[in-house]
Amino acid sequence: MSSRHKERHPIKSISWLRAAVLGSNDGIVSTSSLVLGVAAAHGTHSSILIAGAAGLVAGAMSMATGEYVSVYSQADTERAALDQERAELKADVKGEHRELTQIYINRGLEAALAKTVAMQLMAHDALGAHARDELGISKTLSARPLQAALASATSFAAGSALPLLVVAFGPEASLIPVVSGASLLFLACLGGLAAYVGNANVTRGVMRVTFWSALAMAVTAGIGALLGTVVT
């Protein structure tokens, strides 16, 4: 009895994983750094909460806008490349067949086999074959602006909410160490999860995200302490 063999490759998760990890990481780092800076400047508990909430909303909108514009630009580039390829196929299909054949030869196929493969793939879907093997455009890795924007905004808001909740329910007297510790813990979990899903080294992922995030929070808190004034 034969059984179907299914493989799961991390590359299929790259687009949504990149946006989700980037958004969550930015949400935690940005909001925790912001509230730590205000706390180090001797801000009141309510002002710290307001600053964090404003940072959550502004950051989520900024992430969504930036990701949408960036990925939409990529989608425009892909569409322009496909339009050009479509026109070239219409104008010189034999030349495009030779081009695809040469691509397969360069990848290791014998000339006769490469010619046969190119002929059969072009008979099935000429534009799809050239998009995939000449341009490197596939359905798996194609740009999806709305999906990327939504993932970035949602993940940023989710990440940003974590240190904000710590501020809301944590002890005011030790807000800075509590927010710092909790945020680094959240970031370590996020870095480890991202590395695990992507089949990368988990320890390296955790160390990388915690080190740079700790540095960002330390710099922001330091600036707040230097420039802040005591509210009387």
N, C-alpha and C positions, 0 to 999 in steps of 0.2 A: 504494500500500500504506500503510495507516494504522499508526501506531506508538503504543503506550501511553506517555503522558507522566506520569512520576512525579516528584514534587517532595519534597524533604527539607527540612523546616522545623526550626530549632533549638528551637522551642517544644515539640516532641515529646520533647526530651531534658532538659527543665528539671527534672523531679522527681528523676530519678536523678543528673543532673549536679550539682544543688544539694547533695544529700546527700553525694555522693562528694567534691566539691571542698571542702565544709565540713569533712568528716571528715579528709581528707588534710592540709588546711591546719592544722587544729587539732592533728593528731597531730605534725606537724613543729614547729610553734611551741611547743606545750605541752612536749613532751619536750626539745627543744633548750633552751628557757628553763629548764626544771627542771635539766638537767644543767649548764648554764652557771652557774646560781645555786649549786649544790652545789660546782662546781669553783672558783668565785670565793670561796667560803667555805673554801677549802683542804681540801675533802674528799678522801679517798683515791680511787684509781682504782676499787677495788671498790665503795666506797660510791656513787660516781657511777653505776656500772653498775646497782647495785641500785635506786637511786632512779629511774633511767630506765626500767628494766623494770617497776617498780611503777606508774610513771606511764602506761606503755603499757597495762597490764591495766586499771587503774582508769579511765583515760580512755576506752578502748574500751567498757567496760561502761556508763559514764556517758552516752556518746554514744548508744549503742543504746537505753538506757532513756528518755533525754530525747526522742529522735526518735520512738520508739514511742508514748509518751504524747501528744506533741504532735500527731502525724499521726492517732493514733486519735481524739483529740478532734475533729479536723477531719472524720474519717469519721463520727463520731457526729452532728455537726452536719449533714452532708450527708444522712445517713439520715433524720434528723428532718424536714429540709426536704422530702425526697422523700415521706415518709409524709403530711405535711401537704398536699402537692400532689396526691397520690393521692386523699386524702379530698375535696379541693375538686373534683377532676374527677368524682368519683362523685356529689357533691351538686349541682353546677351546671356541667354540661359546656358549656352554651351560653355561660355567663358566662366560662368559661375560654377558649372559642373567641374571644370578643370581646377578651379580654385579650391573647391571642397575636396576633390581628389588629392590635391597636393597637401592639404591639411592632414588628411588621414595617412598619407605617405610619411609626412614629417613625424607623425605619432607612432610609426613603426609598422604600418601595414605594407604588404607588398603592393606594387603598382596595380596589378590586375585586380586584386581584392579590394584595394582602395577605390578603384574605378567602379566596381560593382556595388560596393556599399554606398558610395555617393549617388549612384544612379537610383538605387532602390529607395534611399532616404528622401531624395528629391522628388521621386514619383509619389511618395506617401505625403510629404509635407516639405516642400522646397524651402519656404520661408522659415519654418521651424528649425530645419536642419542647419541653415546658415546662421540663424539667430543663436542657436545653442553652440555650434562648433566653431563659427567664425567670430561672432560678436561676444560670446559668453553670456548671453541672456537666456534665462530659463524661467519657468513658472515658479520654481521653488525660491529663486533669489531675486525675482523681479520686484521693483519698487512698489510699495503700497502706502501712499501718503496718509490716508485717513486712518489706516490701521496703526501706522507708526505714531501718528499724532495722538491718537486715543490712548495707546499703550504708554506713551511718555507722560502724558498728563495724569493718567490714572495712577501709574506707578510712582510719579513724583509726589502726588497728593498722599498716597498711602505711606510712602517713606517719610514724608514731612510730618505726618500726623503722629508718628511714634515719639520723637522727642517732645512734641507739643503736649502729648498726653503725660509724659514724665513731668513736664513743667507744671501742668495743671494739677497733678495729684502728688507730686513729690514734695519733700520738705523744703520750705523756703530758705531755711538757714544754711542748708548745704546743697543748694541748687546746682552750683557749678560742677562739683565732683560727681553728683548723681546723674546729671544730664550727660556729662562727658563719658562716664562709665557705661551708662545705658546705651548711648548712641554708638560707642565703639563695639559693644556687644551685638547690637543690631547689624552693624556694618560687617562684623566678622561672620555672622550667620549668613548674610546676603552674599558676601564674597565666596564663602564655602559652598553655598547652594548653586551659585552661578558656575563655579568651577566643576562641581559634581555633574550638573546637567550637561555641561559642555565636554565632559570626560577629560577635564584638565586636572592639573595638580591642585588638590584642595588646600593643602598647607600654604602653597605659594599664593593662591588666590586670597586666602584670609590675611596673610601677612601684607600683601600689596595694598589691599583696600584699607586695612586698619592703620598702616603707617602713614599713608598720604592723607587720610581723613583726620587722623590725630594731629598731624602737622597743620592742616587747614584750620581746625578748631583752636589750636594753640595760638596761631597767628592772630585770628580774629579776637579771641579773648584778650590777648596781649594788647592789641590796639585799643580795645574797649577800656582796659584798665589804665592805659596811658592817657587817653583822651577824655575819659569820663569825668564827670563831676558829681559830687554827692548832692542828692536831692534833699532839700531841707523844707 
